């Protein structure tokens, strides 16, 4: 036992006398662990070390630099343990996210943890959540215990020498990653984030995502160049064409499974989509996401901007557009007489859409909290069929041409591995390594139901008395672990789109980047409007297309806004939640309970009495049951709130009067 007891003493002594040597060895070990977790293969990590030793060593150096603070303090052992724990947690989290959503862990995910908790139940069972929480609590307890138990260095650090050492190492790191990179590309230079993490390593990409956000000022950016580009675009006259109703449906995790070689199916799960591809303009759509990141595809579609110029793993909805407006398809169509309406059968607060949509020009947003007759699939996602009536009601309610942007949810992962009731069986004809076939069959079942929703909606739109353009596209491929070599295009970042219409409009099949889709659709209906959409329509063939696109995006969002004469012309809209106005007409006491009468109620309607939330039962669209007694002078209001209990809208206060407390006949619906 004595030799074993000497090990910690030896480590503490080494940490005090030769800290740099300890950090090099520790950082090397941590880097190996993190890369094994991310690549899930020790052999792949060994190959990476042999083929890209400079990058592996750079990642080791980055990890080592994260420990440098210990040179300036005496409590070295605890800080080493704390930072090591954080790196281990990052490695485990990265492994988990790669499995669940096929995208690596970035610093931006930390800021999206609130949104992640909203969908955690779709990925983890109650037992899983309890185990994770217990593990986290245990780690936290051990860290607190270590703070008091681990020894300090006996001698205080020599600050002058150590400050020079720390500064020198940090300057070397900055020089390597910004000036002397050689063939080390920035993570944001890659077409997709997975390739960046594979080539550059986790530590490099993750730390880049901490500091790299927004769009950096391009080297060639200047007032003269932007004004010249503005003059070029201003020379293109605005045009409005026929101004048909335009409906976009962003289809969650939707793609044509026939584009995967090596799979056969008992039947085609998407017959409607397959037929539409043959009859209407369509093509592959290169999207910026895989397995998750729906709002990033949404961002490119609505703004015409490429995410390639933003930071590593960045979500502009979270980092930028919660607080500022941006030119968008909605703003541009509204400027020529359209109304702009958003619909999504999921929580209104998810990715802050209830805030962001106002900064993208929408007039209303109908989220799940405002929908009726909702059905849910086996994993708890609202089925897409509920969107059909929402879309038609929105079309019928508008007295002007409408732009409707709808987002589906039913096809969202995680897909259960114990589902045996799928009407579609799948057989692997080649080794795809897709994991559990039950998960794939469940996914095909969801595809079939979404395809049925598309077909039903189109049947109603065929006879709609006004011109309609319907744009269908997948936001990203599902996280099913399919290798890119089995995809028809050899890429997992290609979904498909279709442009359907009910008035005989023709168009060409084109493969597009997601940020060019809206410009293509506007071109088909002869609409020329908006700075960035005109740019895509007129400048795509130019030699400086991508360079000028980067400068244009920077100028419009972060720069001097020369293309807008120095002033952002877009004001936030007064976003109305839901299409129907929800009204409270009466609050009545009946014995030990109260009931609320009104109109527009849904299963997400919640009664507040004097600002306090009360348990509420939804009876029907005009009646709510509240298990409490109201009294004269109480203020009652009905709010729409999802599982996160965030009120999205309110009826306003209703003051209880004496007449509300008089005996009255109970509504028949409550006579149980």
C-alpha positions, -999 to 999 in steps of 0.1 A, spaced: 0 0 0 29 24 7 39 27 -30 3 34 -39 0 62 -13 32 77 -27 16 83 -61 -6 113 -52 23 128 -32 45 124 -63 19 141 -85 14 170 -61 51 175 -59 55 174 -97 26 198 -101 45 222 -78 80 218 -92 74 209 -128 39 221 -137 45 225 -175 57 189 -178 26 177 -159 3 198 -181 18 185 -213 13 149 -203 -22 156 -190 -32 176 -220 -20 149 -243 -41 123 -224 -72 145 -224 -69 152 -261 -67 114 -268 -98 108 -247 -118 136 -263 -109 125 -298 -117 89 -291 -151 100 -277 -158 122 -308 -146 97 -334 -157 66 -314 -127 47 -327 -92 45 -312 -79 34 -346 -93 66 -362 -76 87 -336 -43 69 -342 -47 76 -379 -54 112 -372 -23 115 -350 -1 100 -378 -16 118 -408 -21 152 -391 4 153 -362 6 191 -363 -31 195 -358 -32 169 -330 -4 187 -312 -21 220 -317 -52 206 -300 -30 194 -272 -14 228 -269 -49 245 -267 -59 222 -239 -26 228 -221 -32 266 -224 -65 263 -206 -46 251 -175 -21 280 -175 -39 299 -147 -25 273 -123 9 289 -127 -4 320 -109 -22 304 -79 -14 280 -51 -45 258 -53 -31 240 -84 -44 205 -78 -80 216 -75 -79 238 -106 -63 210 -126 -91 187 -115 -118 212 -123 -105 220 -158 -98 184 -165 -134 176 -155 -147 203 -178 -128 188 -208 -140 153 -200 -176 165 -198 -171 183 -232 -158 151 -247 -187 130 -233 -212 157 -244 -197 158 -279 -200 120 -282 -236 121 -270 -246 148 -294 -229 131 -323 -250 100 -316 -283 119 -310 -282 146 -338 -250 138 -358 -236 173 -351 -207 180 -327 -208 200 -295 -201 238 -299 -200 266 -274 -232 279 -289 -250 248 -276 -243 260 -241 -264 291 -248 -292 269 -262 -294 246 -232 -328 260 -224 -342 250 -258 -324 217 -254 -342 210 -222 -375 215 -239 -369 185 -262 -349 164 -238 -379 141 -232 -378 131 -269 -342 119 -266 -340 106 -230 -363 85 -209 -372 95 -173 -346 70 -161 -319 85 -183 -327 120 -171 -325 108 -134 -292 91 -140 -278 122 -158 -289 145 -130 -276 121 -104 -242 119 -121 -240 156 -125 -248 161 -88 -222 135 -78 -195 152 -99 -204 186 -84 -203 171 -49 -168 156 -55 -155 189 -69 -167 208 -38 -152 181 -16 -119 183 -35 -118 221 -30 -114 216 7 -94 183 6 -67 188 -20 -35 205 -8 -22 238 -19 13 244 -31 37 251 -2 53 281 -18 35 310 -35 42 314 -73 69 337 -86 45 360 -103 70 379 -125 84 347 -141 50 329 -143 33 359 -159 60 360 -186 55 322 -191 17 325 -194 19 355 -217 44 339 -239 25 307 -243 -8 325 -250 9 347 -276 23 316 -293 -12 301 -294 -27 333 -308 0 335 -335 -4 299 -345 -42 301 -348 -43 335 -365 -11 342 -384 11 311 -386 -15 285 -394 0 272 -426 -25 246 -438 -46 249 -407 -79 263 -419 -103 280 -396 -132 258 -386 -156 283 -403 -138 278 -436 -154 243 -440 -186 236 -458 -199 217 -428 -191 216 -392 -185 178 -391 -157 181 -416 -142 209 -395 -142 188 -364 -128 158 -382 -99 178 -398 -91 204 -371 -99 185 -339 -124 191 -311 -104 215 -289 -96 238 -318 -131 239 -332 -148 242 -298 -126 271 -286 -131 287 -320 -168 286 -315 -164 305 -283 -147 335 -299 -159 332 -335 -194 346 -338 -211 369 -363 -194 379 -395 -159 393 -393 -152 424 -414 -140 413 -448 -106 425 -459 -121 442 -491 -150 458 -473 -153 495 -481 -179 522 -487 -169 526 -523 -174 489 -530 -207 486 -512 -221 518 -529 -210 504 -563 -228 471 -555 -258 491 -543 -259 511 -576 -257 479 -596 -287 464 -577 -307 496 -577 -304 496 -615 -326 465 -616 -362 477 -615 -385 463 -589 -413 441 -603 -443 424 -586 -455 399 -613 -488 382 -606 -484 383 -568 -497 348 -561 -501 335 -525 -468 319 -516 -466 291 -491 -434 276 -478 -434 243 -458 -402 234 -442 -404 197 -437 -386 184 -405 -360 157 -413 -377 150 -446 -360 134 -476 -366 108 -503 -353 75 -490 -348 63 -526 -318 86 -527 -300 62 -503 -284 33 -521 -286 0 -504 -321 1 -489 -353 -14 -502 -388 -8 -488 -420 -27 -488 -437 4 -503 -428 39 -512 -434 60 -480 -437 93 -500 -458 87 -532 -471 122 -533 -437 138 -530 -423 114 -556 -450 123 -581 -446 160 -575 -409 158 -583 -418 145 -617 -444 171 -625 -431 204 -610 -398 222 -607 -375 206 -582 -339 198 -573 -315 190 -546 -311 217 -518 -277 220 -501 -286 229 -465 -263 239 -436 -275 213 -411 -276 176 -405 -297 158 -379 -306 190 -362 -302 228 -366 -336 233 -382 -335 271 -376 -303 275 -395 -318 261 -427 -348 283 -419 -326 313 -415 -309 308 -449 -343 303 -466 -359 334 -451 -330 358 -454 -311 346 -484 -279 347 -464 -252 320 -462 -242 307 -428 -207 300 -442 -196 334 -431 -210 332 -395 -191 316 -366 -186 279 -360 -218 262 -350 -236 296 -346 -274 300 -345 -281 335 -357 -316 333 -342 -300 331 -308 -269 352 -313 -281 381 -334 -317 383 -343 -333 383 -309 -322 419 -307 -321 433 -342 -341 432 -375 -329 418 -408 -340 420 -444 -360 389 -451 -385 374 -475 -413 385 -453 -402 421 -452 -397 423 -490 -430 406 -498 -449 429 -474 -434 459 -492 -454 450 -523 -487 443 -505 -484 408 -490 -493 397 -455 -467 375 -437 -477 347 -414 -456 320 -397 -470 286 -385 -452 258 -365 -467 228 -347 -442 231 -318 -436 255 -289 -437 292 -297 -406 299 -276 -385 272 -292 -354 290 -307 -370 322 -295 -392 323 -326 -418 343 -307 -392 371 -306 -372 365 -338 -402 364 -361 -410 400 -352 -375 409 -363 -379 391 -396 -411 409 -405 -439 384 -398 -474 397 -389 -485 367 -369 -471 334 -356 -494 305 -350 -475 281 -328 -487 248 -312 -502 267 -283 -528 282 -307 -538 250 -325 -568 227 -320 -574 190 -324 -537 181 -321 -526 146 -324 -491 134 -312 -469 106 -325 -452 80 -303 -423 102 -294 -445 132 -284 -441 154 -315 -473 170 -328 -484 154 -361 -482 175 -392 -518 170 -402 -528 198 -378 -510 223 -401 -535 217 -430 -564 236 -414 -540 263 -400 -526 270 -435 -561 271 -451 -575 292 -423 -546 317 -427 -552 319 -465 -589 325 -460 -585 351 -433 -562 373 -454 -577 399 -476 -544 403 -495 -519 380 -511 -503 359 -484 -468 347 -476 -471 317 -453 -441 301 -438 -449 268 -421 -425 244 -402 -434 208 -395 -423 188 -365 -435 152 -368 -404 137 -384 -381 150 -356 -358 124 -339 -349 106 -317 -365 75 -334 -375 46 -311 -356 14 -315 -384 -8 -301 -412 3 -325 -427 -27 -343 -460 -14 -358 -447 4 -388 -467 -3 -420 -434 -1 -439 -406 -26 -437 -371 -18 -446 -344 -42 -458 -307 -34 -461 -292 -46 -494 -258 -32 -485 -239 -26 -452 -250 9 -443 -243 8 -406 -276 26 -399 -281 11 -365 -315 -3 -355 -338 -12 -384 -368 -5 -361 -357 32 -358 -355 35 -396 -389 18 -400 -405 42 -375 -389 71 -394 -405 58 -426 -438 57 -408 -435 94 -400 -425 102 -435 -456 85 -449 -479 105 -426 -462 138 -435 -465 129 -472 -502 122 -467 -506 157 -451 -489 172 -482 -512 154 -505 -543 164 -486 -533 200 -485 -525 201 -522 -560 187 -530 -575 216 -512 -552 241 -528 -560 228 -563 -595 243 -560 -585 274 -542 -599 304 -561 -566 323 -560 -532 316 -574 -510 296 -550 -473 287 -551 -463 260 -526 -426 254 -519 -418 221 -501 -383 213 -489 -365 192 -463 -346 211 -436 -320 185 -431 -315 147 -433 -323 127 -402 -297 115 -378 -297 78 -388 -260 73 -391 -260 68 -429 -226 73 -445 -223 99 -473 -210 74 -499 -245 58 -499 -263 90 -507 -270 97 -544 -251 130 -542 -223 117 -519 -233 143 -493 -255 142 -462 -262 179 -466 -285 176 -496 -322 174 -492 -348 182 -520 -373 209 -528 -404 212 -550 -422 243 -563 -458 234 -569 -485 258 -582 -522 257 -592 -520 280 -622 -497 263 -647 -465 282 -638 -434 266 -654 -398 265 -641 -365 247 -645 -351 220 -623 -321 234 -604 -298 222 -576 -294 251 -552 -279 262 -520 -306 268 -494 -298 306 -493 -306 308 -530 -340 290 -529 -361 321 -522 -345 341 -549 -352 313 -573 -388 311 -563 -392 349 -566 -376 347 -601 -402 321 -611 -431 344 -602 -414 375 -617 -408 393 -584 -377 415 -581 -375 429 -547 -350 431 -519 -312 438 -518 -300 403 -512 -326 385 -533 -318 407 -563 -282 400 -557 -288 362 -560 -310 367 -591 -285 389 -610 -250 381 -598 -247 344 -593 -226 339 -624 -202 367 -615 -166 358 -606 -168 377 -573 -202 362 -563 -191 347 -530 -167 374 -520 -194 401 -526 -220 380 -508 -199 379 -477 -194 417 -478 -231 422 -485 -241 401 -455 -216 419 -432 -228 453 -444 -265 445 -439 -261 431 -404 -229 442 -387 -214 469 -410 -222 504 -418 -253 495 -439 -241 514 -469 -266 494 -491 -293 510 -470 -278 545 -470 -265 540 -435 -299 533 -418 -315 499 -411 -349 504 -429 -366 474 -411 -386 480 -379 -398 451 -357 -434 441 -363 -461 439 -337 -462 401 -339 -496 387 -332 -495 352 -316 -521 330 -332 -545 338 -361 -577 340 -340 -582 366 -313 -587 348 -279 -614 365 -258 -625 361 -222 -662 371 -218 -671 358 -184 -656 344 -152 -682 327 -131 -681 310 -97 -701 277 -92 -697 261 -58 -661 251 -52 -649 258 -87 -649 285 -114 -654 284 -151 -643 308 -178 -663 315 -209 -649 331 -241 -637 320 -275 -605 308 -291 -594 286 -262 -571 257 -267 -556 229 -246 -527 254 -239 -550 280 -224 -541 288 -188 -561 309 -163 -543 334 -140 -561 348 -110 -545 380 -96 -513 371 -115 -511 336 -101 -513 306 -124 -541 282 -116 -547 246 -126 -568 248 -158 -588 221 -176 -597 227 -213 -633 218 -220 -638 233 -255 -629 264 -274 -653 285 -254 -650 270 -219 -623 264 -193 -626 248 -158 -606 262 -129 -602 244 -96 -604 275 -74 -629 300 -62 -629 335 -75 -642 364 -55 -654 400 -62 -625 422 -73 -603 394 -85 -585 399 -118 -588 370 -142 -570 365 -175 -564 337 -199 -529 332 -213 -515 308 -239 -485 289 -225 -466 258 -234 -447 233 -213 -422 259 -204 -450 280 -187 -439 311 -206 -470 332 -214 -471 340 -252 -502 361 -251 -530 372 -228 -566 381 -231 -561 410 -207 -576 413 -172 -612 406 -164 -624 420 -131 -648 398 -113 -681 415 -103 -710 406 -80 -730 392 -109 -703 367 -116 -708 353 -81 -746 349 -83 -760 314 -86 -762 304 -123 -769 274 -143 -738 253 -149 -728 248 -185 -738 213 -197 -701 204 -205 -693 208 -168 -723 187 -155 -701 158 -145 
